[in-house]
């Protein structure tokens, strides 16, 4: 899609305003989370909603309507597809981790905790896993969306659409992915618990790969909702399901989780697929 020089200039102005606003508004929450050591919902919630507020303010400053954003509910195949891809690559990542001995399944302590949370302490482990996964994969994702929506309104509802006016698909993926990742870096460095360089690198690779998939679905569906569902599924399956299913061994910290090697590797395979698919479709 070709844009005139004036349109490109206007887009860069909007991009700059948005990034300045999201940086300033995120700074307070980042300070509380990092310096005060308070990663509570009191600060995490405002942090995750700062991209949305920055997008709304940018539109207001630029004299544009919030209704111009891609609010419409996407077609079912896009929403379902976006939800399932994180399930696929996270399952593949942990399947490889367990097969290679970098972790085991299930974790007895967490299974006992799950049974207690369900109020069914005598239930068999397979049934505990089945019930808990079913609940977390549905109601857990819905609950997570309360803050994820704030992120996605900003990043996929506004930011990448402005980038589309000045960059090709690959540039959008790299630029938005690195910015989105850098926005998380203070928390990754503070709470990662391992080598900061390795963890930031792994996390950035994963985020850029996710950006490829999410950008494709956003532009393909002309809606931010597939990205919202993708983001919710990724967070819940990585942190609330597979991390708790897996016991820790010597290699788990290095290979497991969002800061380990395996999820970024598997996500990158999918991300490259969607990057090539977008190129083939002239996106």
C-alpha positions as protocol buffer text, in pm:
chain_id: "A"
residue {
  index: 1
  type: UNK
  ca { x: 0 y: 0 z: 0 }
}
residue {
  index: 2
  type: UNK
  ca { x: 168 y: 321 z: -122 }
}
residue {
  index: 3
  type: UNK
  ca { x: 151 y: 637 z: 86 }
}
residue {
  index: 4
  type: UNK
  ca { x: 245 y: 991 z: -12 }
}
residue {
  index: 5
  type: UNK
  ca { x: 536 y: 1175 z: 145 }
}
residue {
  index: 6
  type: UNK
  ca { x: 296 y: 1387 z: 353 }
}
residue {
  index: 7
  type: UNK
  ca { x: 111 y: 1078 z: 478 }
}
residue {
  index: 8
  type: UNK
  ca { x: 438 y: 915 z: 577 }
}
residue {
  index: 9
  type: UNK
  ca { x: 549 y: 1229 z: 758 }
}
residue {
  index: 10
  type: UNK
  ca { x: 220 y: 1247 z: 946 }
}
residue {
  index: 11
  type: UNK
  ca { x: 252 y: 881 z: 1039 }
}
residue {
  index: 12
  type: UNK
  ca { x: 602 y: 933 z: 1182 }
}
residue {
  index: 13
  type: UNK
  ca { x: 471 y: 1224 z: 1389 }
}
residue {
  index: 14
  type: UNK
  ca { x: 194 y: 1001 z: 1530 }
}
residue {
  index: 15
  type: UNK
  ca { x: 445 y: 721 z: 1598 }
}
residue {
  index: 16
  type: UNK
  ca { x: 675 y: 960 z: 1784 }
}
residue {
  index: 17
  type: UNK
  ca { x: 392 y: 1104 z: 1995 }
}
residue {
  index: 18
  type: UNK
  ca { x: 269 y: 755 z: 2083 }
}
residue {
  index: 19
  type: UNK
  ca { x: 614 y: 630 z: 2185 }
}
residue {
  index: 20
  type: UNK
  ca { x: 683 y: 938 z: 2398 }
}
residue {
  index: 21
  type: UNK
  ca { x: 348 y: 905 z: 2573 }
}
residue {
  index: 22
  type: UNK
  ca { x: 375 y: 532 z: 2636 }
}
residue {
  index: 23
  type: UNK
  ca { x: 730 y: 576 z: 2770 }
}
residue {
  index: 24
  type: UNK
  ca { x: 632 y: 855 z: 3010 }
}
residue {
  index: 25
  type: UNK
  ca { x: 318 y: 679 z: 3134 }
}
residue {
  index: 26
  type: UNK
  ca { x: 495 y: 345 z: 3176 }
}
residue {
  index: 27
  type: UNK
  ca { x: 780 y: 499 z: 3374 }
}
residue {
  index: 28
  type: UNK
  ca { x: 582 y: 538 z: 3697 }
}
residue {
  index: 29
  type: UNK
  ca { x: 459 y: 178 z: 3693 }
}
residue {
  index: 30
  type: UNK
  ca { x: 803 y: 50 z: 3596 }
}
residue {
  index: 31
  type: UNK
  ca { x: 956 y: 242 z: 3886 }
}
residue {
  index: 32
  type: UNK
  ca { x: 711 y: 90 z: 4133 }
}
residue {
  index: 33
  type: UNK
  ca { x: 752 y: -262 z: 3996 }
}
residue {
  index: 34
  type: UNK
  ca { x: 1131 y: -249 z: 3973 }
}
residue {
  index: 35
  type: UNK
  ca { x: 1252 y: -8 z: 4240 }
}
residue {
  index: 36
  type: UNK
  ca { x: 982 y: -63 z: 4501 }
}
residue {
  index: 37
  type: UNK
  ca { x: 972 y: -437 z: 4426 }
}
residue {
  index: 38
  type: UNK
  ca { x: 595 y: -430 z: 4396 }
}
residue {
  index: 39
  type: UNK
  ca { x: 488 y: -634 z: 4090 }
}
residue {
  index: 40
  type: UNK
  ca { x: 126 y: -621 z: 4208 }
}
residue {
  index: 41
  type: UNK
  ca { x: -186 y: -566 z: 4004 }
}
residue {
  index: 42
  type: UNK
  ca { x: -192 y: -214 z: 4146 }
}
residue {
  index: 43
  type: UNK
  ca { x: 107 y: -133 z: 3923 }
}
residue {
  index: 44
  type: UNK
  ca { x: 98 y: -407 z: 3658 }
}
residue {
  index: 45
  type: UNK
  ca { x: -254 y: -310 z: 3551 }
}
residue {
  index: 46
  type: UNK
  ca { x: -170 y: 55 z: 3479 }
}
residue {
  index: 47
  type: UNK
  ca { x: 150 y: -52 z: 3303 }
}
residue {
  index: 48
  type: UNK
  ca { x: -38 y: -285 z: 3069 }
}
residue {
  index: 49
  type: UNK
  ca { x: -302 y: -22 z: 2998 }
}
residue {
  index: 50
  type: UNK
  ca { x: -48 y: 252 z: 2923 }
}
residue {
  index: 51
  type: UNK
  ca { x: -24 y: 160 z: 2549 }
}
residue {
  index: 52
  type: UNK
  ca { x: -401 y: 195 z: 2513 }
}
residue {
  index: 53
  type: UNK
  ca { x: -411 y: 530 z: 2691 }
}
residue {
  index: 54
  type: UNK
  ca { x: -115 y: 650 z: 2483 }
}
residue {
  index: 55
  type: UNK
  ca { x: -298 y: 547 z: 2165 }
}
residue {
  index: 56
  type: UNK
  ca { x: -616 y: 728 z: 2272 }
}
residue {
  index: 57
  type: UNK
  ca { x: -424 y: 1044 z: 2358 }
}
residue {
  index: 58
  type: UNK
  ca { x: -230 y: 1031 z: 2033 }
}
residue {
  index: 59
  type: UNK
  ca { x: -552 y: 1007 z: 1834 }
}
residue {
  index: 60
  type: UNK
  ca { x: -697 y: 1298 z: 2030 }
}
residue {
  index: 61
  type: UNK
  ca { x: -385 y: 1511 z: 1976 }
}
residue {
  index: 62
  type: UNK
  ca { x: -390 y: 1430 z: 1605 }
}
residue {
  index: 63
  type: UNK
  ca { x: -760 y: 1508 z: 1572 }
}
residue {
  index: 64
  type: UNK
  ca { x: -863 y: 1152 z: 1490 }
}
residue {
  index: 65
  type: UNK
  ca { x: -1145 y: 940 z: 1631 }
}
residue {
  index: 66
  type: UNK
  ca { x: -1101 y: 638 z: 1857 }
}
residue {
  index: 67
  type: UNK
  ca { x: -1369 y: 471 z: 1644 }
}
residue {
  index: 68
  type: UNK
  ca { x: -1117 y: 463 z: 1357 }
}
residue {
  index: 69
  type: UNK
  ca { x: -932 y: 179 z: 1530 }
}
residue {
  index: 70
  type: UNK
  ca { x: -996 y: -186 z: 1424 }
}
residue {
  index: 71
  type: UNK
  ca { x: -1252 y: -267 z: 1694 }
}
residue {
  index: 72
  type: UNK
  ca { x: -1469 y: -507 z: 1497 }
}
residue {
  index: 73
  type: UNK
  ca { x: -1488 y: -872 z: 1603 }
}
residue {
  index: 74
  type: UNK
  ca { x: -1288 y: -1082 z: 1359 }
}
residue {
  index: 75
  type: UNK
  ca { x: -1414 y: -1383 z: 1169 }
}
residue {
  index: 76
  type: UNK
  ca { x: -1421 y: -1701 z: 1377 }
}
residue {
  index: 77
  type: UNK
  ca { x: -1142 y: -1870 z: 1182 }
}
residue {
  index: 78
  type: UNK
  ca { x: -903 y: -1584 z: 1258 }
}
residue {
  index: 79
  type: UNK
  ca { x: -988 y: -1574 z: 1628 }
}
residue {
  index: 80
  type: UNK
  ca { x: -962 y: -1951 z: 1671 }
}
residue {
  index: 81
  type: UNK
  ca { x: -644 y: -1973 z: 1465 }
}
residue {
  index: 82
  type: UNK
  ca { x: -478 y: -1695 z: 1663 }
}
residue {
  index: 83
  type: UNK
  ca { x: -573 y: -1864 z: 1991 }
}
residue {
  index: 84
  type: UNK
  ca { x: -440 y: -2205 z: 1885 }
}
residue {
  index: 85
  type: UNK
  ca { x: -95 y: -2109 z: 1755 }
}
residue {
  index: 86
  type: UNK
  ca { x: 50 y: -2032 z: 2102 }
}
residue {
  index: 87
  type: UNK
  ca { x: -95 y: -2362 z: 2226 }
}
residue {
  index: 88
  type: UNK
  ca { x: 93 y: -2537 z: 1945 }
}
residue {
  index: 89
  type: UNK
  ca { x: 437 y: -2382 z: 1989 }
}
residue {
  index: 90
  type: UNK
  ca { x: 430 y: -2384 z: 2369 }
}
residue {
  index: 91
  type: UNK
  ca { x: 320 y: -2750 z: 2369 }
}
residue {
  index: 92
  type: UNK
  ca { x: 602 y: -2830 z: 2125 }
}
residue {
  index: 93
  type: UNK
  ca { x: 851 y: -2641 z: 2340 }
}
residue {
  index: 94
  type: UNK
  ca { x: 762 y: -2823 z: 2661 }
}
residue {
  index: 95
  type: UNK
  ca { x: 732 y: -3154 z: 2480 }
}
residue {
  index: 96
  type: UNK
  ca { x: 1093 y: -3108 z: 2371 }
}
residue {
  index: 97
  type: UNK
  ca { x: 1199 y: -3000 z: 2720 }
}
residue {
  index: 98
  type: UNK
  ca { x: 1048 y: -3311 z: 2877 }
}
residue {
  index: 99
  type: UNK
  ca { x: 1182 y: -3541 z: 2605 }
}
residue {
  index: 100
  type: UNK
  ca { x: 1535 y: -3403 z: 2645 }
}
residue {
  index: 101
  type: UNK
  ca { x: 1528 y: -3432 z: 3025 }
}
residue {
  index: 102
  type: UNK
  ca { x: 1530 y: -3057 z: 3097 }
}
residue {
  index: 103
  type: UNK
  ca { x: 1214 y: -3102 z: 3301 }
}
residue {
  index: 104
  type: UNK
  ca { x: 955 y: -3367 z: 3382 }
}
residue {
  index: 105
  type: UNK
  ca { x: 579 y: -3389 z: 3398 }
}
residue {
  index: 106
  type: UNK
  ca { x: 373 y: -3362 z: 3611 }
}
residue {
  index: 107
  type: UNK
  ca { x: 496 y: -3167 z: 3911 }
}
residue {
  index: 108
  type: UNK
  ca { x: 351 y: -3347 z: 4219 }
}
residue {
  index: 109
  type: UNK
  ca { x: 346 y: -3038 z: 4440 }
}
residue {
  index: 110
  type: UNK
  ca { x: 161 y: -2826 z: 4186 }
}
residue {
  index: 111
  type: UNK
  ca { x: -81 y: -3109 z: 4110 }
}
residue {
  index: 112
  type: UNK
  ca { x: -167 y: -3127 z: 4480 }
}
residue {
  index: 113
  type: UNK
  ca { x: -218 y: -2752 z: 4481 }
}
residue {
  index: 114
  type: UNK
  ca { x: -442 y: -2774 z: 4173 }
}
residue {
  index: 115
  type: UNK
  ca { x: -652 y: -3047 z: 4336 }
}
residue {
  index: 116
  type: UNK
  ca { x: -696 y: -2830 z: 4646 }
}
residue {
  index: 117
  type: UNK
  ca { x: -793 y: -2530 z: 4436 }
}
residue {
  index: 118
  type: UNK
  ca { x: -1053 y: -2744 z: 4260 }
}
residue {
  index: 119
  type: UNK
  ca { x: -1184 y: -2862 z: 4596 }
}
residue {
  index: 120
  type: UNK
  ca { x: -1127 y: -3223 z: 4486 }
}
residue {
  index: 121
  type: UNK
  ca { x: -819 y: -3342 z: 4682 }
}
residue {
  index: 122
  type: UNK
  ca { x: -884 y: -3711 z: 4611 }
}
residue {
  index: 123
  type: UNK
  ca { x: -917 y: -3674 z: 4235 }
}
residue {
  index: 124
  type: UNK
  ca { x: -666 y: -3862 z: 4018 }
}
residue {
  index: 125
  type: UNK
  ca { x: -381 y: -3661 z: 3869 }
}
residue {
  index: 126
  type: UNK
  ca { x: -495 y: -3706 z: 3505 }
}
residue {
  index: 127
  type: UNK
  ca { x: -841 y: -3576 z: 3595 }
}
residue {
  index: 128
  type: UNK
  ca { x: -694 y: -3286 z: 3793 }
}
residue {
  index: 129
  type: UNK
  ca { x: -485 y: -3188 z: 3490 }
}
residue {
  index: 130
  type: UNK
  ca { x: -779 y: -3223 z: 3253 }
}
residue {
  index: 131
  type: UNK
  ca { x: -1014 y: -3012 z: 3464 }
}
residue {
  index: 132
  type: UNK
  ca { x: -761 y: -2745 z: 3551 }
}
residue {
  index: 133
  type: UNK
  ca { x: -636 y: -2704 z: 3196 }
}
residue {
  index: 134
  type: UNK
  ca { x: -994 y: -2676 z: 3070 }
}
residue {
  index: 135
  type: UNK
  ca { x: -1076 y: -2408 z: 3327 }
}
residue {
  index: 136
  type: UNK
  ca { x: -756 y: -2207 z: 3289 }
}
residue {
  index: 137
  type: UNK
  ca { x: -761 y: -2230 z: 2909 }
}
residue {
  index: 138
  type: UNK
  ca { x: -1108 y: -2073 z: 2900 }
}
residue {
  index: 139
  type: UNK
  ca { x: -1193 y: -1874 z: 3213 }
}
residue {
  index: 140
  type: UNK
  ca { x: -826 y: -1807 z: 3282 }
}
residue {
  index: 141
  type: UNK
  ca { x: -779 y: -1651 z: 2940 }
}
residue {
  index: 142
  type: UNK
  ca { x: -1093 y: -1441 z: 2980 }
}
residue {
  index: 143
  type: UNK
  ca { x: -964 y: -1315 z: 3314 }
}
residue {
  index: 144
  type: UNK
  ca { x: -623 y: -1233 z: 3166 }
}
residue {
  index: 145
  type: UNK
  ca { x: -782 y: -1027 z: 2890 }
}
residue {
  index: 146
  type: UNK
  ca { x: -871 y: -748 z: 3136 }
}
residue {
  index: 147
  type: UNK
  ca { x: -514 y: -620 z: 3119 }
}
residue {
  index: 148
  type: UNK
  ca { x: -401 y: -773 z: 2789 }
}
residue {
  index: 149
  type: UNK
  ca { x: -665 y: -570 z: 2604 }
}
residue {
  index: 150
  type: UNK
  ca { x: -487 y: -255 z: 2721 }
}
residue {
  index: 151
  type: UNK
  ca { x: -160 y: -366 z: 2567 }
}
residue {
  index: 152
  type: UNK
  ca { x: -312 y: -478 z: 2241 }
}
residue {
  index: 153
  type: UNK
  ca { x: -524 y: -166 z: 2186 }
}
residue {
  index: 154
  type: UNK
  ca { x: -196 y: 24 z: 2181 }
}
residue {
  index: 155
  type: UNK
  ca { x: 42 y: -212 z: 2005 }
}
residue {
  index: 156
  type: UNK
  ca { x: -181 y: -392 z: 1754 }
}
residue {
  index: 157
  type: UNK
  ca { x: -480 y: -158 z: 1753 }
}
residue {
  index: 158
  type: UNK
  ca { x: -278 y: 156 z: 1680 }
}
residue {
  index: 159
  type: UNK
  ca { x: 101 y: 124 z: 1663 }
}
residue {
  index: 160
  type: UNK
  ca { x: 143 y: -131 z: 1382 }
}
residue {
  index: 161
  type: UNK
  ca { x: -119 y: 45 z: 1169 }
}
residue {
  index: 162
  type: UNK
  ca { x: 87 y: 364 z: 1179 }
}
residue {
  index: 163
  type: UNK
  ca { x: 402 y: 164 z: 1101 }
}
residue {
  index: 164
  type: UNK
  ca { x: 224 y: 10 z: 804 }
}
residue {
  index: 165
  type: UNK
  ca { x: 219 y: 356 z: 643 }
}
residue {
  index: 166
  type: UNK
  ca { x: 599 y: 381 z: 651 }
}
residue {
  index: 167
  type: UNK
  ca { x: 736 y: 22 z: 657 }
}
residue {
  index: 168
  type: UNK
  ca { x: 693 y: -315 z: 484 }
}
residue {
  index: 169
  type: UNK
  ca { x: 566 y: -614 z: 682 }
}
residue {
  index: 170
  type: UNK
  ca { x: 914 y: -729 z: 788 }
}
residue {
  index: 171
  type: UNK
  ca { x: 1007 y: -384 z: 912 }
}
residue {
  index: 172
  type: UNK
  ca { x: 685 y: -362 z: 1110 }
}
residue {
  index: 173
  type: UNK
  ca { x: 753 y: -697 z: 1276 }
}
residue {
  index: 174
  type: UNK
  ca { x: 1111 y: -610 z: 1372 }
}
residue {
  index: 175
  type: UNK
  ca { x: 1049 y: -251 z: 1479 }
}
residue {
  index: 176
  type: UNK
  ca { x: 729 y: -315 z: 1675 }
}
residue {
  index: 177
  type: UNK
  ca { x: 867 y: -639 z: 1820 }
}
residue {
  index: 178
  type: UNK
  ca { x: 1184 y: -476 z: 1952 }
}
residue {
  index: 179
  type: UNK
  ca { x: 992 y: -179 z: 2094 }
}
residue {
  index: 180
  type: UNK
  ca { x: 736 y: -409 z: 2256 }
}
residue {
  index: 181
  type: UNK
  ca { x: 1012 y: -626 z: 2398 }
}
residue {
  index: 182
  type: UNK
  ca { x: 1212 y: -327 z: 2530 }
}
residue {
  index: 183
  type: UNK
  ca { x: 899 y: -212 z: 2709 }
}
residue {
  index: 184
  type: UNK
  ca { x: 923 y: -538 z: 2913 }
}
residue {
  index: 185
  type: UNK
  ca { x: 1301 y: -535 z: 2969 }
}
residue {
  index: 186
  type: UNK
  ca { x: 1304 y: -368 z: 3314 }
}
residue {
  index: 187
  type: UNK
  ca { x: 1082 y: -645 z: 3450 }
}
residue {
  index: 188
  type: UNK
  ca { x: 1273 y: -921 z: 3269 }
}
residue {
  index: 189
  type: UNK
  ca { x: 1604 y: -797 z: 3409 }
}
residue {
  index: 190
  type: UNK
  ca { x: 1468 y: -749 z: 3762 }
}
residue {
  index: 191
  type: UNK
  ca { x: 1265 y: -1067 z: 3799 }
}
residue {
  index: 192
  type: UNK
  ca { x: 1416 y: -1308 z: 3545 }
}
residue {
  index: 193
  type: UNK
  ca { x: 1637 y: -1475 z: 3803 }
}
residue {
  index: 194
  type: UNK
  ca { x: 1910 y: -1579 z: 3558 }
}
residue {
  index: 195
  type: UNK
  ca { x: 2171 y: -1426 z: 3331 }
}
residue {
  index: 196
  type: UNK
  ca { x: 2016 y: -1093 z: 3223 }
}
residue {
  index: 197
  type: UNK
  ca { x: 2176 y: -1089 z: 2877 }
}
residue {
  index: 198
  type: UNK
  ca { x: 2062 y: -1441 z: 2787 }
}
residue {
  index: 199
  type: UNK
  ca { x: 1714 y: -1387 z: 2925 }
}
residue {
  index: 200
  type: UNK
  ca { x: 1665 y: -1051 z: 2751 }
}
residue {
  index: 201
  type: UNK
  ca { x: 1792 y: -1202 z: 2425 }
}
residue {
  index: 202
  type: UNK
  ca { x: 1562 y: -1505 z: 2447 }
}
residue {
  index: 203
  type: UNK
  ca { x: 1265 y: -1289 z: 2544 }
}
residue {
  index: 204
  type: UNK
  ca { x: 1329 y: -1046 z: 2257 }
}
residue {
  index: 205
  type: UNK
  ca { x: 1353 y: -1328 z: 2002 }
}
residue {
  index: 206
  type: UNK
  ca { x: 1024 y: -1469 z: 2133 }
}
residue {
  index: 207
  type: UNK
  ca { x: 849 y: -1131 z: 2124 }
}
residue {
  index: 208
  type: UNK
  ca { x: 962 y: -1058 z: 1768 }
}
residue {
  index: 209
  type: UNK
  ca { x: 839 y: -1402 z: 1661 }
}
residue {
  index: 210
  type: UNK
  ca { x: 506 y: -1339 z: 1832 }
}
residue {
  index: 211
  type: UNK
  ca { x: 487 y: -1000 z: 1661 }
}
residue {
  index: 212
  type: UNK
  ca { x: 513 y: -1168 z: 1321 }
}
residue {
  index: 213
  type: UNK
  ca { x: 213 y: -1391 z: 1395 }
}
residue {
  index: 214
  type: UNK
  ca { x: 7 y: -1120 z: 1563 }
}
residue {
  index: 215
  type: UNK
  ca { x: 78 y: -862 z: 1292 }
}
residue {
  index: 216
  type: UNK
  ca { x: -25 y: -1108 z: 1023 }
}
residue {
  index: 217
  type: UNK
  ca { x: -355 y: -1190 z: 1195 }
}
residue {
  index: 218
  type: UNK
  ca { x: -426 y: -823 z: 1270 }
}
residue {
  index: 219
  type: UNK
  ca { x: -384 y: -711 z: 909 }
}
residue {
  index: 220
  type: UNK
  ca { x: -547 y: -1023 z: 764 }
}
residue {
  index: 221
  type: UNK
  ca { x: -859 y: -987 z: 980 }
}
residue {
  index: 222
  type: UNK
  ca { x: -860 y: -606 z: 996 }
}
residue {
  index: 223
  type: UNK
  ca { x: -921 y: -651 z: 1369 }
}
residue {
  index: 224
  type: UNK
  ca { x: -718 y: -637 z: 1691 }
}
residue {
  index: 225
  type: UNK
  ca { x: -916 y: -926 z: 1848 }
}
residue {
  index: 226
  type: UNK
  ca { x: -712 y: -1216 z: 1708 }
}
residue {
  index: 227
  type: UNK
  ca { x: -399 y: -1057 z: 1857 }
}
residue {
  index: 228
  type: UNK
  ca { x: -577 y: -1012 z: 2190 }
}
residue {
  index: 229
  type: UNK
  ca { x: -679 y: -1379 z: 2198 }
}
residue {
  index: 230
  type: UNK
  ca { x: -331 y: -1487 z: 2084 }
}
residue {
  index: 231
  type: UNK
  ca { x: -171 y: -1283 z: 2361 }
}
residue {
  index: 232
  type: UNK
  ca { x: -410 y: -1423 z: 2623 }
}
residue {
  index: 233
  type: UNK
  ca { x: -348 y: -1781 z: 2515 }
}
residue {
  index: 234
  type: UNK
  ca { x: 29 y: -1733 z: 2512 }
}
residue {
  index: 235
  type: UNK
  ca { x: 39 y: -1586 z: 2863 }
}
residue {
  index: 236
  type: UNK
  ca { x: -190 y: -1846 z: 3016 }
}
residue {
  index: 237
  type: UNK
  ca { x: -42 y: -2155 z: 2851 }
}
residue {
  index: 238
  type: UNK
  ca { x: 318 y: -2052 z: 2917 }
}
residue {
  index: 239
  type: UNK
  ca { x: 280 y: -1929 z: 3275 }
}
residue {
  index: 240
  type: UNK
  ca { x: -37 y: -2084 z: 3418 }
}
residue {
  index: 241
  type: UNK
  ca { x: -38 y: -2426 z: 3257 }
}
residue {
  index: 242
  type: UNK
  ca { x: 291 y: -2565 z: 3122 }
}
residue {
  index: 243
  type: UNK
  ca { x: 521 y: -2394 z: 3372 }
}
residue {
  index: 244
  type: UNK
  ca { x: 319 y: -2543 z: 3658 }
}
residue {
  index: 245
  type: UNK
  ca { x: 291 y: -2885 z: 3495 }
}
residue {
  index: 246
  type: UNK
  ca { x: 668 y: -2913 z: 3465 }
}
residue {
  index: 247
  type: UNK
  ca { x: 906 y: -3013 z: 3743 }
}
residue {
  index: 248
  type: UNK
  ca { x: 1237 y: -2829 z: 3762 }
}
residue {
  index: 249
  type: UNK
  ca { x: 1568 y: -2998 z: 3684 }
}
residue {
  index: 250
  type: UNK
  ca { x: 1913 y: -2857 z: 3625 }
}
residue {
  index: 251
  type: UNK
  ca { x: 1828 y: -2743 z: 3274 }
}
residue {
  index: 252
  type: UNK
  ca { x: 1474 y: -2616 z: 3328 }
}
residue {
  index: 253
  type: UNK
  ca { x: 1569 y: -2254 z: 3404 }
}
residue {
  index: 254
  type: UNK
  ca { x: 1785 y: -2239 z: 3091 }
}
residue {
  index: 255
  type: UNK
  ca { x: 1537 y: -2403 z: 2853 }
}
residue {
  index: 256
  type: UNK
  ca { x: 1192 y: -2347 z: 3000 }
}
residue {
  index: 257
  type: UNK
  ca { x: 967 y: -2046 z: 3033 }
}
residue {
  index: 258
  type: UNK
  ca { x: 963 y: -1723 z: 2838 }
}
residue {
  index: 259
  type: UNK
  ca { x: 1325 y: -1646 z: 2929 }
}
residue {
  index: 260
  type: UNK
  ca { x: 1462 y: -1987 z: 2833 }
}
residue {
  index: 261
  type: UNK
  ca { x: 1562 y: -2108 z: 2488 }
}
residue {
  index: 262
  type: UNK
  ca { x: 1288 y: -2349 z: 2387 }
}
residue {
  index: 263
  type: UNK
  ca { x: 975 y: -2130 z: 2356 }
}
residue {
  index: 264
  type: UNK
  ca { x: 1165 y: -1866 z: 2153 }
}
residue {
  index: 265
  type: UNK
  ca { x: 1292 y: -2139 z: 1921 }
}
residue {
  index: 266
  type: UNK
  ca { x: 949 y: -2288 z: 1861 }
}
residue {
  index: 267
  type: UNK
  ca { x: 782 y: -1946 z: 1834 }
}
residue {
  index: 268
  type: UNK
  ca { x: 1045 y: -1842 z: 1580 }
}
residue {
  index: 269
  type: UNK
  ca { x: 961 y: -2137 z: 1356 }
}
residue {
  index: 270
  type: UNK
  ca { x: 597 y: -2024 z: 1352 }
}
residue {
  index: 271
  type: UNK
  ca { x: 695 y: -1657 z: 1322 }
}
residue {
  index: 272
  type: UNK
  ca { x: 908 y: -1724 z: 1014 }
}
residue {
  index: 273
  type: UNK
  ca { x: 621 y: -1919 z: 859 }
}
residue {
  index: 274
  type: UNK
  ca { x: 386 y: -1623 z: 899 }
}
residue {
  index: 275
  type: UNK
  ca { x: 651 y: -1377 z: 780 }
}
residue {
  index: 276
  type: UNK
  ca { x: 691 y: -1579 z: 459 }
}
residue {
  index: 277
  type: UNK
  ca { x: 315 y: -1618 z: 428 }
}
residue {
  index: 278
  type: UNK
  ca { x: 265 y: -1241 z: 457 }
}
residue {
  index: 279
  type: UNK
  ca { x: 528 y: -1184 z: 189 }
}
residue {
  index: 280
  type: UNK
  ca { x: 364 y: -1438 z: -43 }
}
residue {
  index: 281
  type: UNK
  ca { x: 27 y: -1268 z: 6 }
}
residue {
  index: 282
  type: UNK
  ca { x: 170 y: -923 z: -65 }
}
residue {
  index: 283
  type: UNK
  ca { x: 85 y: -798 z: 282 }
}
